[in-house]
């Protein structure tokens, strides 16, 4: 079966469709609560941001015995930052360009260097025509 490729809009739409799907049904205080995949994902991110304790039981060496283990999952900085940024309305960071081309920031930096070098050359040319000499290296 061929794997379907999505463009950015199609991928976003597909993720929204998946997030809206029913993930689980809970019974809390006699009420039935429907939880979507998106809500469950948000709960998991909050859980990682706040930290949590996991208690497990495993069979012991002696038949019929169980060993209780407690694992403390510390709060994760990435989850805190993600939630904070979303609550503040900040957009997610752009992914780096895999094509290896110049980014917008690289283009602006290159343009600034060229402008500074052109101005420096003009100043040096003016000083040289006035009879005084100045040694200046262009910005690299």
ZALUMRO-58434 format. One record per atom (N, C-alpha, C): residue number from 1; atom name; x, y, z. Coordinates in pm, 1 decimal. Example, Ala and Ser with C-alpha at 12.3 -4.5 7.8 and 13.67 -1.06 7.14 Angstrom:
BEGIN
nr_atom_east_north_up
1_N_1319.0_-569.0_780.0
1_CA_1230.0_-450.0_780.0
1_C_1320.0_-330.0_780.0
2_N_1285.0_-225.0_708.0
2_CA_1367.0_-106.0_714.0
2_C_1290.0_3.0_787.0
END
This chain:
BEGIN
nr_atom_east_north_up
1_N_84.4_-118.1_0.0
1_CA_0.0_0.0_0.0
1_C_88.7_124.1_0.0
2_N_65.7_214.5_-93.1
2_CA_146.6_336.0_-104.6
2_C_109.4_433.0_6.9
3_N_210.8_497.3_61.6
3_CA_189.7_592.8_168.2
3_C_152.6_728.0_108.1
4_N_42.1_787.0_157.8
4_CA_-4.0_914.4_104.6
4_C_80.7_1027.7_160.6
5_N_117.9_1121.8_72.2
5_CA_193.0_1239.3_114.7
5_C_95.3_1356.0_127.0
6_N_116.6_1435.2_231.4
6_CA_30.6_1549.5_257.5
6_C_110.7_1678.1_245.0
7_N_44.4_1783.5_193.1
7_CA_107.2_1914.4_203.3
7_C_73.0_1969.8_341.1
8_N_121.1_2087.3_375.9
8_CA_105.0_2139.9_511.2
8_C_-41.5_2154.8_549.7
9_N_-123.3_2209.9_461.9
9_CA_-265.0_2228.1_493.8
9_C_-336.7_2094.6_509.5
10_N_-306.3_2001.0_421.2
10_CA_-369.7_1870.5_430.3
10_C_-330.2_1799.6_559.4
11_N_-204.1_1811.9_596.4
11_CA_-156.9_1749.3_719.5
11_C_-227.0_1809.9_841.0
12_N_-237.7_1942.5_843.9
12_CA_-305.6_2009.4_954.3
12_C_-451.1_1964.3_961.8
13_N_-518.2_1957.1_848.0
13_CA_-657.4_1913.7_844.4
13_C_-669.9_1769.4_895.2
14_N_-580.1_1682.3_853.4
14_CA_-582.9_1542.4_896.8
14_C_-559.6_1532.2_1047.5
15_N_-465.3_1609.4_1099.7
15_CA_-440.0_1609.7_1244.0
15_C_-562.6_1659.0_1321.2
16_N_-630.3_1759.8_1269.9
16_CA_-752.5_1809.4_1335.6
16_C_-861.4_1702.8_1336.3
17_N_-872.9_1630.0_1225.0
17_CA_-972.2_1522.2_1217.5
17_C_-940.4_1413.7_1319.8
18_N_-814.3_1375.6_1329.3
18_CA_-774.1_1272.1_1425.1
18_C_-793.5_1319.4_1569.1
19_N_-763.9_1446.0_1595.7
19_CA_-778.8_1500.7_1730.9
19_C_-925.2_1504.0_1773.7
20_N_-1015.5_1517.2_1678.4
20_CA_-1158.6_1524.1_1710.2
20_C_-1220.7_1386.0_1731.9
21_N_-1149.4_1280.9_1696.6
21_CA_-1204.3_1146.6_1712.8
21_C_-1212.7_1108.3_1859.8
22_N_-1312.4_1024.4_1890.0
22_CA_-1330.6_975.9_2026.1
22_C_-1213.9_886.7_2065.6
23_N_-1157.1_913.3_2182.8
23_CA_-1043.9_833.8_2230.1
23_C_-1086.9_735.9_2339.2
24_N_-1165.6_786.4_2434.9
24_CA_-1209.8_699.7_2543.7
24_C_-1338.4_753.5_2604.7
25_N_-1405.9_666.6_2678.1
25_CA_-1526.5_703.2_2751.4
25_C_-1497.1_681.3_2899.3
26_N_-1523.7_783.8_2980.5
26_CA_-1497.5_774.8_3123.9
26_C_-1628.3_786.1_3200.8
27_N_-1632.5_722.2_3314.1
27_CA_-1743.7_738.1_3406.8
27_C_-1691.8_809.2_3530.1
28_N_-1736.5_932.4_3550.1
28_CA_-1694.0_1010.5_3666.4
28_C_-1818.0_1061.6_3738.1
29_N_-1831.7_1028.4_3865.1
29_CA_-1946.4_1069.8_3946.8
29_C_-2078.6_1034.9_3879.6
30_N_-2085.7_918.2_3819.7
30_CA_-2208.9_873.0_3756.3
30_C_-2236.6_934.7_3620.3
31_N_-2147.3_1018.6_3573.4
31_CA_-2163.9_1082.8_3442.9
31_C_-2071.6_1017.3_3340.9
32_N_-2121.3_1006.0_3219.1
32_CA_-2040.3_955.6_3109.6
32_C_-1969.6_1073.7_3044.7
33_N_-1837.4_1066.2_3036.2
33_CA_-1758.9_1174.5_2976.0
33_C_-1687.9_1119.1_2854.2
34_N_-1710.3_1184.0_2740.9
34_CA_-1643.9_1145.6_2617.0
34_C_-1516.7_1228.1_2603.7
35_N_-1405.7_1161.1_2580.3
35_CA_-1275.9_1228.5_2570.0
35_C_-1222.2_1208.5_2428.7
36_N_-1191.9_1319.7_2360.8
36_CA_-1136.1_1310.4_2225.5
36_C_-985.4_1287.4_2233.1
37_N_-928.0_1249.7_2121.4
37_CA_-783.0_1227.8_2115.7
37_C_-708.6_1357.9_2145.8
38_N_-760.1_1470.3_2098.5
38_CA_-696.3_1599.5_2124.7
38_C_-697.6_1633.4_2272.7
39_N_-809.1_1605.2_2340.7
39_CA_-817.2_1630.6_2484.7
39_C_-720.6_1539.6_2560.9
40_N_-712.2_1414.6_2519.3
40_CA_-621.5_1319.7_2583.6
40_C_-475.7_1364.3_2564.9
41_N_-442.6_1410.8_2444.5
41_CA_-307.4_1460.3_2418.3
41_C_-275.8_1580.3_2506.7
42_N_-371.2_1673.1_2520.7
42_CA_-351.4_1789.7_2607.4
42_C_-329.5_1745.6_2752.3
43_N_-406.1_1645.6_2798.2
43_CA_-388.1_1593.5_2933.7
43_C_-247.9_1535.2_2952.0
44_N_-200.3_1462.4_2851.3
44_CA_-67.2_1401.5_2859.5
44_C_42.7_1508.0_2863.7
45_N_25.6_1614.7_2787.6
45_CA_125.2_1723.4_2788.4
45_C_126.0_1791.6_2924.6
46_N_6.6_1816.3_2981.3
46_CA_0.2_1875.3_3114.8
46_C_62.2_1782.2_3217.8
47_N_37.5_1653.3_3202.4
47_CA_94.9_1554.3_3294.3
47_C_247.6_1561.3_3290.5
48_N_305.8_1570.8_3169.2
48_CA_450.9_1582.9_3156.2
48_C_501.6_1715.4_3213.6
49_N_423.6_1821.1_3200.0
49_CA_465.4_1951.7_3250.6
49_C_466.4_1954.8_3403.7
50_N_372.4_1885.6_3464.8
50_CA_359.9_1889.2_3610.4
50_C_436.4_1778.3_3681.3
51_N_470.2_1673.3_3607.9
51_CA_534.3_1557.7_3669.4
51_C_427.8_1464.3_3725.2
52_N_465.4_1339.1_3741.8
52_CA_368.9_1242.6_3792.3
52_C_440.3_1122.0_3851.2
53_N_365.3_1045.5_3928.6
53_CA_420.7_926.9_3994.8
53_C_351.6_804.0_3938.2
54_N_433.1_707.1_3901.6
54_CA_381.8_582.4_3844.5
54_C_409.4_468.9_3943.3
55_N_305.1_396.8_3977.3
55_CA_320.9_282.2_4066.8
55_C_291.1_155.9_3988.2
56_N_384.4_61.1_3995.6
56_CA_367.7_-64.5_3923.6
56_C_390.5_-181.7_4018.0
57_N_339.1_-295.8_3979.4
57_CA_363.3_-419.0_4052.6
57_C_412.1_-523.4_3955.2
58_N_520.7_-590.1_3993.4
58_CA_578.6_-694.1_3909.5
58_C_589.8_-822.5_3990.5
59_N_581.6_-936.4_3923.4
59_CA_597.5_-1062.5_3997.4
59_C_736.6_-1070.4_4059.3
60_N_742.8_-1119.4_4183.8
60_CA_869.8_-1133.5_4252.9
60_C_939.1_-1264.4_4218.2
61_N_1055.0_-1285.4_4278.0
61_CA_1131.1_-1408.0_4254.8
61_C_1060.7_-1530.1_4313.8
62_N_991.1_-1508.0_4423.3
62_CA_917.7_-1617.3_4487.3
62_C_777.6_-1621.7_4426.4
63_N_733.2_-1738.2_4381.0
63_CA_599.1_-1748.0_4320.9
63_C_490.8_-1695.3_4414.8
64_N_400.6_-1618.5_4358.6
64_CA_289.6_-1563.8_4434.9
64_C_318.5_-1431.6_4502.7
65_N_441.0_-1381.3_4490.7
65_CA_473.6_-1252.6_4551.8
65_C_479.0_-1144.4_4444.4
66_N_450.1_-1024.1_4487.6
66_CA_454.5_-909.3_4396.9
66_C_547.9_-804.0_4455.8
67_N_621.4_-737.2_4367.4
67_CA_711.6_-629.8_4408.8
67_C_653.0_-498.2_4359.1
68_N_629.8_-407.3_4451.1
68_CA_576.6_-275.7_4415.6
68_C_691.8_-182.0_4383.6
69_N_678.1_-108.7_4275.7
69_CA_779.4_-10.3_4237.7
69_C_711.5_124.9_4218.0
70_N_782.6_228.5_4256.1
70_CA_734.3_364.7_4236.2
70_C_836.2_438.6_4151.1
71_N_789.8_492.0_4040.1
71_CA_877.1_568.6_3950.7
71_C_827.0_712.9_3950.7
72_N_916.4_805.6_3983.1
72_CA_881.5_947.4_3983.8
72_C_924.9_1006.9_3850.6
73_N_828.3_1057.6_3775.2
73_CA_856.2_1125.7_3648.1
73_C_859.1_1274.9_3677.9
74_N_976.6_1333.5_3667.8
74_CA_994.1_1474.6_3699.6
74_C_929.1_1562.7_3592.1
75_N_891.4_1684.7_3629.6
75_CA_834.3_1776.9_3530.4
75_C_931.8_1800.4_3414.4
76_N_878.0_1808.2_3294.3
76_CA_958.7_1826.7_3174.5
76_C_953.1_1973.1_3130.4
77_N_1069.3_2033.3_3111.7
77_CA_1077.3_2175.3_3074.0
77_C_1012.0_2201.4_2939.1
78_N_1029.1_2110.7_2842.1
78_CA_971.1_2132.6_2709.0
78_C_819.6_2143.4_2716.8
79_N_756.8_2061.9_2803.9
79_CA_610.5_2062.9_2814.6
79_C_563.1_2192.3_2879.4
80_N_635.5_2238.4_2981.0
80_CA_601.2_2366.0_3044.9
80_C_609.1_2479.4_2944.2
81_N_719.5_2482.9_2868.5
81_CA_738.8_2589.0_2770.2
81_C_631.6_2584.0_2662.4
82_N_599.5_2463.6_2615.7
82_CA_497.5_2446.1_2511.6
82_C_363.2_2500.3_2558.6
83_N_322.0_2461.4_2679.3
83_CA_193.1_2506.3_2732.3
83_C_193.1_2657.2_2751.8
84_N_300.1_2710.0_2810.4
84_CA_308.5_2854.6_2833.7
84_C_298.5_2932.2_2702.3
85_N_373.7_2888.5_2602.2
85_CA_371.1_2957.2_2472.9
85_C_232.4_2953.5_2410.9
86_N_166.5_2839.0_2418.1
86_CA_32.3_2827.3_2360.3
86_C_-67.2_2915.7_2434.4
87_N_-56.3_2920.3_2568.1
87_CA_-146.9_3004.8_2645.8
87_C_-123.6_3152.5_2617.5
88_N_-1.1_3189.7_2587.2
88_CA_33.2_3328.1_2554.2
88_C_2.2_3361.4_2408.6
89_N_-37.0_3261.3_2330.2
89_CA_-71.7_3284.6_2190.2
89_C_46.5_3287.2_2096.5
90_N_161.8_3239.2_2142.5
90_CA_279.7_3237.8_2056.2
90_C_268.8_3123.8_1956.5
91_N_317.1_3147.6_1836.7
91_CA_315.3_3042.9_1735.6
91_C_434.2_2950.2_1755.6
92_N_420.1_2825.0_1715.3
92_CA_532.6_2731.8_1728.0
92_C_649.1_2776.2_1639.5
93_N_769.8_2735.2_1677.6
93_CA_887.6_2769.6_1599.1
93_C_881.3_2701.1_1463.6
94_N_932.3_2768.9_1362.8
94_CA_937.4_2710.7_1229.3
94_C_1043.9_2602.4_1225.6
95_N_1018.0_2499.7_1147.9
95_CA_1115.7_2393.0_1131.6
95_C_1224.3_2438.4_1035.6
96_N_1348.2_2394.7_1055.0
96_CA_1455.3_2434.6_964.4
96_C_1430.6_2382.2_823.0
97_N_1480.7_2457.2_725.3
97_CA_1464.4_2419.8_584.9
97_C_1558.9_2305.2_552.5
98_N_1502.6_2192.2_508.8
98_CA_1583.8_2074.8_476.1
98_C_1648.2_2084.4_338.7
99_N_1611.2_2183.5_262.0
99_CA_1661.8_2194.8_125.3
99_C_1804.5_2248.3_121.4
100_N_1853.6_2298.7_232.0
100_CA_1990.5_2348.4_236.7
100_C_2006.7_2486.9_177.7
101_N_1897.0_2552.7_142.6
101_CA_1904.6_2686.9_85.5
101_C_1918.4_2791.4_194.5
102_N_1931.6_2916.2_152.7
102_CA_1942.6_3025.7_247.8
102_C_1807.6_3051.7_312.2
103_N_1807.8_3075.8_440.3
103_CA_1684.9_3115.0_509.3
103_C_1667.9_3265.9_493.5
104_N_1553.0_3316.0_533.2
104_CA_1528.0_3460.5_524.6
104_C_1629.7_3536.8_610.0
105_N_1660.3_3484.4_728.1
105_CA_1757.7_3550.9_815.4
105_C_1895.6_3554.6_750.0
106_N_1934.3_3445.9_683.1
106_CA_2063.1_3442.7_614.0
106_C_2066.7_3544.5_500.8
107_N_1956.5_3558.5_428.9
107_CA_1949.2_3654.5_318.7
107_C_1961.6_3797.5_369.8
108_N_1892.6_3826.7_481.1
108_CA_1899.7_3961.3_539.5
108_C_2042.0_3990.2_586.3
109_N_2105.2_3893.4_651.0
109_CA_2242.8_3911.5_698.0
109_C_2336.7_3937.8_580.3
110_N_2321.5_3862.8_473.2
110_CA_2405.6_3880.9_354.6
110_C_2383.4_4020.0_293.5
111_N_2257.3_4062.5_287.8
111_CA_2225.1_4194.5_233.9
111_C_2287.4_4304.5_319.8
112_N_2282.8_4288.4_452.5
112_CA_2343.5_4386.8_542.2
112_C_2494.7_4394.8_521.7
113_N_2559.5_4280.9_508.1
113_CA_2704.6_4279.3_484.6
113_C_2738.6_4351.2_354.8
114_N_2661.9_4321.3_249.0
114_CA_2687.5_4385.2_119.5
114_C_2669.1_4535.9_127.8
115_N_2566.2_4580.2_200.4
115_CA_2540.4_4723.5_215.3
115_C_2653.9_4791.1_291.8
116_N_2696.3_4730.1_401.7
116_CA_2805.8_4786.6_481.8
116_C_2934.3_4792.0_399.6
117_N_2962.7_4685.9_325.7
117_CA_3083.8_4684.5_242.0
117_C_3077.8_4792.2_134.2
118_N_2960.8_4813.8_74.0
118_CA_2947.6_4916.3_-30.1
118_C_2969.4_5055.4_28.6
119_N_2913.2_5080.9_145.8
119_CA_2930.8_5210.9_211.1
119_C_3077.1_5231.6_247.9
120_N_3141.5_5126.8_301.0
120_CA_3283.4_5135.3_339.5
120_C_3369.2_5166.1_217.0
121_N_3342.5_5099.9_105.9
121_CA_3419.3_5124.8_-16.8
121_C_3399.4_5267.3_-65.8
122_N_3276.2_5320.3_-56.0
122_CA_3249.6_5458.7_-96.5
122_C_3328.2_5557.0_-9.6
123_N_3330.3_5532.2_121.4
123_CA_3403.3_5620.7_212.7
123_C_3552.2_5615.2_183.3
124_N_3604.7_5496.2_159.6
124_CA_3747.9_5481.3_129.3
124_C_3781.3_5552.2_-1.7
125_N_3696.8_5536.6_-102.6
125_CA_3719.5_5603.4_-230.6
125_C_3719.6_5754.7_-214.2
126_N_3626.6_5808.5_-133.6
126_CA_3621.0_5952.8_-111.4
126_C_3746.9_6001.5_-39.4
127_N_3792.0_5923.9_59.7
127_CA_3912.4_5963.1_132.7
127_C_4034.8_5957.8_42.0
128_N_4040.2_5859.9_-45.8
128_CA_4154.9_5847.2_-136.2
128_C_4155.9_5959.3_-240.4
129_N_4041.8_6005.5_-281.5
129_CA_4038.4_6116.3_-377.4
129_C_4072.9_6247.8_-310.0
130_N_4056.6_6255.9_-177.3
130_CA_4092.9_6375.9_-102.9
130_C_4242.0_6380.0_-74.0
131_N_4313.8_6275.5_-102.7
131_CA_4457.3_6272.3_-81.0
131_C_4498.9_6199.2_42.9
132_N_4406.9_6171.0_134.1
132_CA_4443.3_6096.0_252.9
132_C_4413.7_5948.2_230.7
133_N_4492.3_5862.3_293.7
133_CA_4472.9_5718.7_273.7
133_C_4427.7_5657.2_403.4
134_N_4337.3_5560.2_391.9
134_CA_4286.0_5490.4_507.6
134_C_4286.6_5341.2_477.9
135_N_4327.5_5264.3_572.6
135_CA_4327.3_5119.3_555.7
135_C_4206.4_5065.8_632.9
136_N_4115.0_5002.9_561.5
136_CA_3997.1_4946.7_625.0
136_C_3958.5_4818.6_553.8
137_N_3931.6_4716.1_629.3
137_CA_3889.4_4589.3_570.2
137_C_3737.0_4584.9_564.1
138_N_3680.9_4536.1_454.2
138_CA_3536.1_4522.2_448.3
138_C_3489.4_4413.3_545.9
139_N_3361.2_4420.4_581.0
139_CA_3300.9_4323.3_671.7
139_C_3290.4_4191.1_599.6
140_N_3328.5_4083.0_668.2
140_CA_3317.9_3951.9_604.2
140_C_3221.9_3864.4_679.0
END
